[in-house]
Amino acid sequence: MNHARGTRGAAPRHDDRRRSFPQVAPREAPDGRFAATWWGNAWVEALEDTALDPARLARGKAYAGRGHVDAITVTPGRVVAYVHGSRTRPYRTEIRMRTLGDDGWERFLDEATARPEHIAALLDKDVPHALEAVTGLLPAPGDLVPDCSCPDDGYPCKHAAALCYQAARLLDEDPFVLFLMRGRGEQELLAELTRRNAARSAAETTAAAPPMPTVPARAALAATAPGVPGASGAPGAGLLALPPPLPLPDRPGRPAVFPPDPEAPDPLALDLLASEAAVRAHTFLATGHDPVAALTPWQDAVRLAAAHPGSGLTASTRALYRDLAYALDRTPTDLARAVAAWRQGGAAGLAVLEEPWDPPAGPFDRARPALLAADFPAFRPWRNRLSTESLQLRLGRDGLWYGYESDTGREDWWPRGDPDPDPVGTLTDLLGR
């Protein structure tokens, strides 16, 4: 058996009713929690409220923290993994739970399609709090039934507790794992969500849309046909007036939601691009100006990645960074650094990251005495940059100072904090003083 450690968030091998995940590398939060999302914490709370022995829970958490849980397989109503204990051969451990019945799934689908933002959240691997109302979706005390091949008769034993804690990490990464535990696969759910969302959107559009002004084709042709009374036959003569332009919507529209298809591009990337196109079109109609027309392909890719919803490198964010970076012959790390610069200062921030320059005398020359007067250590100058071993200030062409940090001695600079016209202010923000 191969027990090599995998990486958190690696793409699982799965069909729609079975998903297998590599060994999960835990990352315990500073407050001691194993889960970071509200639904992941609901899973952990169900385990801890059921446990009869807190000491076994503590040992299970320690097992999970030391990587004793091998690859995890999830099927409807069951989570299975081999967990290493005191003997050489690991124990087969599983957690069983009830699946959600048809009535429960109807309630889930009704709530998920009640508002467009609910579907958008699910596609971004987030669970709207409105879905808490679906009885039986989130685990409750006594809902998780442990079983293990070890001789310990604890409820749960430390091996089952370790599996539960690590499973919470899978739920954090992808809530569709929870839905699979309850009986429905991701493809099946997305297809049904798509169908219901399309039906709801069509019904709303039909009910809300006012009659569109039209010109009957028969009347338009008759007015310009030769020999028709009242028609001059001259170019443009007798044409009926076109209907007035449609009013500009209050906001850009949202694209349709499509389930993933192995033969099609990533649906999340398509959704991002379609949403971006809608925003640009709406801005152009309203102002006559395309705000991103002057950007280079690299700048536009950075802008797109920086606008991706959510924070942190989720699975969908990693896929987006990978594809954008590959298309422009860059690395995902290059893109992540550029995104940090864009979020720090837009196109000007990206230029500060990538384009060292020689500033004229004036603000740059006054920066070092100002920093010394504020009791900051001496900074070494190079072009538009002032550096220590781990801190750096960069003067942008816009007159703002941008903060950067690096591990000592690595010269691996990352944008941090907000730009400021005062270098002392930038550094104070950077250090959190």
Solvent accessible surface area in square Angstrom, and as a share of the most:
residue,aa,sasa,rsa
1,M,156,0.70
2,N,130,0.67
3,H,72,0.32
4,A,74,0.57
5,R,142,0.52
6,G,19,0.18
7,T,97,0.56
8,R,67,0.25
9,G,24,0.23
10,A,36,0.28
11,A,91,0.71
12,P,31,0.20
13,R,177,0.65
14,H,79,0.35
15,D,89,0.46
16,D,39,0.20
17,R,110,0.40
18,R,127,0.46
19,R,15,0.05
20,S,22,0.14
21,F,16,0.07
22,P,38,0.24
23,Q,15,0.07
24,V,8,0.05
25,A,30,0.23
26,P,33,0.21
27,R,153,0.56
28,E,88,0.39
29,A,31,0.24
30,P,151,0.95
31,D,101,0.52
32,G,28,0.27
33,R,131,0.48
34,F,2,0.01
35,A,2,0.01
36,A,73,0.57
37,T,28,0.16
38,W,58,0.20
39,W,8,0.03
40,G,0,0.00
41,N,19,0.10
42,A,19,0.15
43,W,0,0.00
44,V,12,0.07
45,E,96,0.43
46,A,2,0.02
47,L,6,0.03
48,E,68,0.30
49,D,95,0.49
50,T,22,0.13
51,A,20,0.16
52,L,140,0.70
53,D,39,0.20
54,P,106,0.67
55,A,50,0.39
56,R,56,0.21
57,L,20,0.10
58,A,64,0.50
59,R,105,0.38
60,G,0,0.00
61,K,58,0.24
62,A,40,0.31
63,Y,23,0.09
64,A,0,0.00
65,G,44,0.43
66,R,143,0.52
67,G,9,0.09
68,H,42,0.19
69,V,1,0.01
70,D,11,0.06
71,A,52,0.40
72,I,1,0.00
73,T,28,0.16
74,V,0,0.00
75,T,31,0.18
76,P,44,0.28
77,G,11,0.10
78,R,99,0.36
79,V,0,0.00
80,V,23,0.13
81,A,3,0.02
82,Y,86,0.33
83,V,0,0.00
84,H,42,0.19
85,G,16,0.16
86,S,113,0.73
87,R,115,0.42
88,T,133,0.77
89,R,183,0.67
90,P,16,0.10
91,Y,16,0.06
92,R,104,0.38
93,T,0,0.00
94,E,10,0.04
95,I,2,0.01
96,R,84,0.31
97,M,15,0.07
98,R,171,0.62
99,T,72,0.42
100,L,19,0.10
101,G,47,0.45
102,D,108,0.56
103,D,105,0.54
104,G,3,0.03
105,W,4,0.01
106,E,81,0.36
107,R,110,0.40
108,F,1,0.00
109,L,3,0.02
110,D,80,0.42
111,E,57,0.26
112,A,0,0.00
113,T,11,0.06
114,A,58,0.45
115,R,134,0.49
116,P,59,0.37
117,E,82,0.37
118,H,20,0.09
119,I,3,0.02
120,A,29,0.23
121,A,22,0.17
122,L,1,0.00
123,L,22,0.11
124,D,37,0.19
125,K,35,0.15
126,D,63,0.33
127,V,3,0.02
128,P,18,0.11
129,H,113,0.50
130,A,40,0.31
131,L,1,0.00
132,E,88,0.40
133,A,73,0.57
134,V,4,0.02
135,T,102,0.59
136,G,35,0.34
137,L,1,0.01
138,L,36,0.18
139,P,12,0.07
140,A,52,0.40
141,P,89,0.56
142,G,45,0.43
143,D,9,0.05
144,L,6,0.03
145,V,55,0.31
146,P,22,0.14
147,D,69,0.36
148,C,28,0.17
149,S,70,0.45
150,C,12,0.07
151,P,125,0.79
152,D,40,0.20
153,D,134,0.69
154,G,16,0.15
155,Y,83,0.31
156,P,6,0.04
157,C,5,0.03
158,K,40,0.17
159,H,6,0.03
160,A,1,0.00
161,A,0,0.00
162,A,0,0.00
163,L,0,0.00
164,C,1,0.01
165,Y,4,0.01
166,Q,1,0.00
167,A,0,0.00
168,A,0,0.00
169,R,4,0.02
170,L,12,0.06
171,L,1,0.00
172,D,14,0.07
173,E,27,0.12
174,D,12,0.06
175,P,0,0.00
176,F,3,0.01
177,V,0,0.00
178,L,1,0.01
179,F,1,0.00
180,L,1,0.01
181,M,0,0.00
182,R,4,0.02
183,G,11,0.11
184,R,44,0.16
185,G,0,0.00
186,E,27,0.12
187,Q,66,0.29
188,E,64,0.29
189,L,1,0.00
190,L,7,0.03
191,A,50,0.38
192,E,40,0.18
193,L,1,0.01
194,T,25,0.14
195,R,142,0.52
196,R,40,0.14
197,N,17,0.09
198,A,58,0.45
199,A,59,0.46
200,R,51,0.19
201,S,45,0.29
202,A,59,0.45
203,A,63,0.49
204,E,92,0.41
205,T,88,0.51
206,T,114,0.66
207,A,91,0.71
208,A,84,0.65
209,A,58,0.45
210,P,108,0.68
211,P,130,0.82
212,M,126,0.56
213,P,65,0.41
214,T,104,0.61
215,V,52,0.30
216,P,87,0.55
217,A,74,0.57
218,R,207,0.75
219,A,41,0.32
220,A,38,0.29
221,L,125,0.62
222,A,46,0.36
223,A,24,0.19
224,T,50,0.29
225,A,34,0.26
226,P,124,0.78
227,G,81,0.78
228,V,49,0.28
229,P,131,0.82
230,G,89,0.85
231,A,21,0.17
232,S,83,0.54
233,G,53,0.51
234,A,53,0.41
235,P,139,0.87
236,G,55,0.52
237,A,29,0.23
238,G,40,0.38
239,L,118,0.59
240,L,84,0.42
241,A,90,0.70
242,L,157,0.78
243,P,49,0.31
244,P,95,0.60
245,P,127,0.80
246,L,113,0.56
247,P,116,0.73
248,L,78,0.39
249,P,80,0.50
250,D,132,0.68
251,R,174,0.63
252,P,44,0.27
253,G,55,0.53
254,R,138,0.51
255,P,30,0.19
256,A,60,0.47
257,V,15,0.09
258,F,128,0.53
259,P,47,0.29
260,P,38,0.24
261,D,72,0.37
262,P,133,0.84
263,E,163,0.73
264,A,48,0.37
265,P,88,0.56
266,D,55,0.28
267,P,30,0.19
268,L,39,0.20
269,A,27,0.21
270,L,80,0.40
271,D,33,0.17
272,L,23,0.12
273,L,90,0.45
274,A,42,0.32
275,S,30,0.20
276,E,26,0.12
277,A,59,0.46
278,A,28,0.22
279,V,74,0.43
280,R,76,0.28
281,A,55,0.43
282,H,33,0.15
283,T,39,0.23
284,F,107,0.45
285,L,131,0.65
286,A,56,0.43
287,T,92,0.53
288,G,53,0.51
289,H,116,0.52
290,D,31,0.16
291,P,73,0.46
292,V,15,0.09
293,A,73,0.57
294,A,101,0.79
295,L,44,0.22
296,T,69,0.40
297,P,99,0.62
298,W,27,0.09
299,Q,48,0.21
300,D,33,0.17
301,A,6,0.05
302,V,0,0.00
303,R,34,0.13
304,L,17,0.08
305,A,0,0.00
306,A,15,0.12
307,A,64,0.50
308,H,18,0.08
309,P,75,0.47
310,G,59,0.57
311,S,98,0.63
312,G,56,0.53
313,L,94,0.47
314,T,46,0.27
315,A,39,0.30
316,S,11,0.07
317,T,11,0.06
318,R,78,0.29
319,A,20,0.16
320,L,16,0.08
321,Y,14,0.05
322,R,133,0.49
323,D,65,0.34
324,L,30,0.15
325,A,0,0.00
326,Y,187,0.71
327,A,80,0.62
328,L,54,0.27
329,D,135,0.70
330,R,95,0.35
331,T,70,0.41
332,P,68,0.43
333,T,71,0.42
334,D,53,0.27
335,L,0,0.00
336,A,23,0.18
337,R,49,0.18
338,A,1,0.00
339,V,3,0.02
340,A,28,0.22
341,A,0,0.00
342,W,39,0.14
343,R,129,0.47
344,Q,18,0.08
345,G,26,0.25
346,G,23,0.22
347,A,45,0.35
348,A,42,0.32
349,G,0,0.00
350,L,3,0.01
351,A,33,0.26
352,V,6,0.03
353,L,25,0.12
354,E,72,0.32
355,E,87,0.39
356,P,44,0.28
357,W,32,0.11
358,D,97,0.50
359,P,24,0.15
360,P,96,0.60
361,A,87,0.68
362,G,16,0.16
363,P,71,0.45
364,F,21,0.09
365,D,84,0.43
366,R,156,0.57
367,A,2,0.02
368,R,102,0.37
369,P,79,0.50
370,A,39,0.30
371,L,2,0.01
372,L,103,0.51
373,A,92,0.71
374,A,37,0.29
375,D,122,0.63
376,F,9,0.04
377,P,81,0.51
378,A,72,0.56
379,F,6,0.03
380,R,121,0.44
381,P,65,0.41
382,W,138,0.48
383,R,98,0.36
384,N,0,0.00
385,R,36,0.13
386,L,0,0.00
387,S,14,0.09
388,T,19,0.11
389,E,100,0.45
390,S,38,0.24
391,L,23,0.12
392,Q,8,0.04
393,L,0,0.00
394,R,9,0.03
395,L,8,0.04
396,G,2,0.02
397,R,163,0.59
398,D,70,0.36
399,G,41,0.39
400,L,53,0.27
401,W,3,0.01
402,Y,2,0.01
403,G,0,0.00
404,Y,0,0.00
405,E,56,0.25
406,S,14,0.09
407,D,88,0.46
408,T,99,0.58
409,G,61,0.59
410,R,155,0.57
411,E,121,0.54
412,D,38,0.20
413,W,20,0.07
414,W,57,0.20
415,P,6,0.04
416,R,105,0.38
417,G,38,0.37
418,D,96,0.49
419,P,35,0.22
420,D,42,0.22
421,P,99,0.62
422,D,66,0.34
423,P,12,0.08
424,V,33,0.19
425,G,23,0.22
426,T,3,0.02
427,L,0,0.00
428,T,42,0.25
429,D,73,0.38
430,L,21,0.10
431,L,70,0.35
432,G,65,0.62
433,R,171,0.62
